[in-house]
Amino acid sequence: MSQFETPLFTGLVEHAKKNPVQFHIPGHKKGTGIDPEFREFIGDNALSIDLINIGPLDDLHSPKGIIKQAQELAAEAFGADHTFFSVQGTSGAIMTMVMTVCGPGDKIIVPRNVHKSVMSAIVFSGAIPVFIHPEIDENLGISHGITTESVARALDQHPDAKGVLVINPTYFGISADLRKIVEIAHSYDVPVLVDEAHGVHIHFHDDLPLSAMQAGADMAATSVHKLGGSMTQSSILNVREGLVSSKRVQSILSMLTTTSTSYLLLASLDVARKRLATEGRDLISKTISLAQSMRKRINEIDRLYCVGPEILKSKAAFDYDPTKLIISVKNLGIPGYEVEKWLRERHNIEVELSDLYNILCIVTPGDTEREADILINALRELAEECVEEAGKPEPLKVFLPDIPLLALTPRDAFYSETEVVPFEESEGRITAEFIMVYPPGIPIFIPGEIITKENLLYIQKNLEVGLPVQGPEDDQIKKIRVIKEYKAIK
Ligand SMILES: Cc1ncc(COP(=O)(O)O)c(C=O)c1O
């Protein structure tokens, strides 16, 4: 089959055209049984292919027909031995990777700034995390990737680890020397699992960092929906045979996946793969040049800094993705979240994320000069307004707390006897909950870590500026669940 074909999407459309009499789920039956207002809005075409795993349409859990063909085309496009479609986002694919290589008590080497899905998989599998400290960027107030030296040290101390997990590229588009990391891990026969949530496009352009499969990694969980043009929630899991078995991957993915897989999501993966494989290079070239020109114009605005190739001087930044615009706003004297709100309220602009010191904007083939001008004019206006109001705005001081110490395995902590204590009285206790700001969803605390004053202060700072702190059962974050302590009875 050729990369111009879309067996899954085409198969669905052909099936819908036959207009069969449906006595199967979904009960809305081509939209006739759905709320009319929603039907009118979403359109009959979409509803006609919202189908289920009946005979002619194959089954994601045991693909033999059009889904198998679509997955094979994707494997060819991504240079993988096998590609699995995920309707549980990259989170589902990441959990599958971790649970494929780790069982209870097995060690896995992971950077501490992983997405919460990695930690969830560690709790579910009972694996023991060996954390690597990511490189901290004191200027931007964000974590980058991990160095090859730290991976070598971790493997030297834990040669029995069942896997090394790398985030490549990071949410902010910074990548590590993945080829070297793979080389080191493979010299110990340890597989490399890549969280490629933010890197579906990098495989299709030479001016972008190496993709997981190009670097020789064993598995990669890749969000096609984030930057590759498929629908939200649809991702892929690429596998290279050798240190991992694709049969095991299929059965774990199946255990973690709904039996009612959305064919709209699956079909969108099929068409996104076609576009990336056949037009990706040209589309991405245009995106890179648009983003580069935006970067240059943003850097001309007083007190704003948009990260560029100079970031490569840092040890953990081996390469970077220029389509990500990390805009440091700390010199305006206001937090990134204020900038996010200002852009929303004053110019109807929505950014990808903000934190205490930055905003992140992503540029994709969906953008044009028009959107670029809107953003840059708004940022110029904001910078002028900040200077007018404050005279000489005082730059914000970057504060990033240390990584807390782990006292219990995340699973032991999660399933321990616990109690709830007031947030401000929790210093020194062992947390039983995750706490993170989402996005980016990187935990500030994971179950099993010792709560420090510094980290409580950091959470407080995030809450004060209004950033979305999540995780604890108490969504007001007034209380936190910790491991129960037993005091001697007097
Ligand atoms: C680094 C990273 N990994 C994994 C994920 C999970 O991806 P998904 O939302 O497709 O489940 C995200 C989502 O934001 C992420 O930022």
PDBQT file of the ligand as one rigid body, heavy atoms in Angstrom, charges set to zero:
ROOT
HETATM    1  C1  LIG A 501       5.364  15.368  28.418  1.00  0.00    +0.000 C 
HETATM    2  C2  LIG A 501       3.993  14.793  28.262  1.00  0.00    +0.000 A 
HETATM    3  N1  LIG A 501       3.853  13.472  28.231  1.00  0.00    +0.000 NA
HETATM    4  C3  LIG A 501       2.648  12.890  28.103  1.00  0.00    +0.000 A 
HETATM    5  C4  LIG A 501       1.506  13.643  27.983  1.00  0.00    +0.000 A 
HETATM    6  C5  LIG A 501       0.178  12.938  27.873  1.00  0.00    +0.000 C 
HETATM    7  O1  LIG A 501      -0.367  13.067  26.594  1.00  0.00    +0.000 OA
HETATM    8  P1  LIG A 501      -1.928  12.909  26.341  1.00  0.00    +0.000 P 
HETATM    9  O2  LIG A 501      -2.562  14.189  26.760  1.00  0.00    +0.000 OA
HETATM   10  O3  LIG A 501      -2.024  12.639  24.871  1.00  0.00    +0.000 OA
HETATM   11  O4  LIG A 501      -2.420  11.772  27.135  1.00  0.00    +0.000 OA
HETATM   12  C6  LIG A 501       1.605  15.036  28.007  1.00  0.00    +0.000 A 
HETATM   13  C7  LIG A 501       0.392  15.858  27.912  1.00  0.00    +0.000 C 
HETATM   14  O5  LIG A 501       0.371  17.034  28.110  1.00  0.00    +0.000 OA
HETATM   15  C8  LIG A 501       2.875  15.627  28.168  1.00  0.00    +0.000 A 
HETATM   16  O6  LIG A 501       3.025  16.947  28.233  1.00  0.00    +0.000 OA
ENDROOT
TORSDOF 0
